[in-house]
Amino acid sequence: MFSQGFEHVSSEVYLQWVEWGEDGPRLLRSVRVAEMSSGLWSVGPPSVISNKGCSMKLDATHTYSSQAARFILLPMSVGKYSIRALGPSGRK
């Protein structure tokens, strides 16, 4: 993830699939998370929700309205993911 801007900060979020082998990590795929990389969200660091599915929570702020939101990102097969947008309290 990286952020850009000054007055209206926006983020680009990427999800990466990594395989660990004898020679160390190898990047299998990197995918831009379009729902969070539209130029409208400033996204904080992820918090792992579950190690089993590697799901994570990302808190974000709309760069123009300052509305808070929470996203749940769940990696699926390589290159695929699902995402849910929740309200700031964690409700849909």
N, C-alpha and C positions, 0 to 999 in steps of 0.2 A: 504494500500500500504506500502511496505517496500523496502528499497534499501540495497544492499550489495556490497562489493568490496572497493578497494582503488584507484588503477590506472584506472581501467575500471569498473565503477559503473554500476550496472544493477538493475532493479526494478522488483518486483512482484506486480501485480495489481489485486485486488479482488473487485467484485461488490457484495454488500449485500442488501437483501430485508428484511426490518424490519416492523413489524406490531406493532402499538401502541394501547395498551388496558388499562383497568383500573389499571392493575398492572405494567404499564410501558411498555418499548419496549421488543419485543420478536423477535429474529432472525429467519426468515423463511428459508433463504437459503444464502449461500455464494459461489460464483463461481469465479474461477481464470480466468482472461481475458487473454487467451492464446496469442492473437495477440500482446500484450504488455509485456508479461512475458516470452519471449523467451531467455532472457539473453543478448539481443542485445540493449535494450533501457533503458536509465535513464529517468525516468518520474517525472515531477514536480507535484505539487498539482493541483487538478481539479478546474475548474471554472464552476459554474452553468450557462448554457445558457438559460434554460427554466425551470421554476418551474412546468409548466403544465405536461410535459413528463419527467421531471427530467433529461433532457439531459445535458451532461457536456463536456467541452473541456479540453483536457490534452495535454500539450506541452511536447515533449520528444526530447532527443538527442541520436543519435546512439552512443553506447559506444566505438566503434572502429574508425568510420569515422568522428565523430562529426557532422554529418548531422542532421539538425533540422527537426522536423516533428510535425504535430498537428493531434490529433485523436479526433473524436467526438464519444462519447459513449452514447448510448440510451438504458436504461433498458426497457424491454418489460414485458411479463408475468413472474411470479416467476421462476428464474433460466435461463431466456433467455435474450439476449441482441443483439443489432446490433452495429457495429463499422465501422466507415469510417476513412480512413487515408487521410489526406490533406497535402499539402505542407506547408512550414513554413509561407507562406503568407496567408494561409487559403483557398487556391485553391486546387482542386483535382489534 
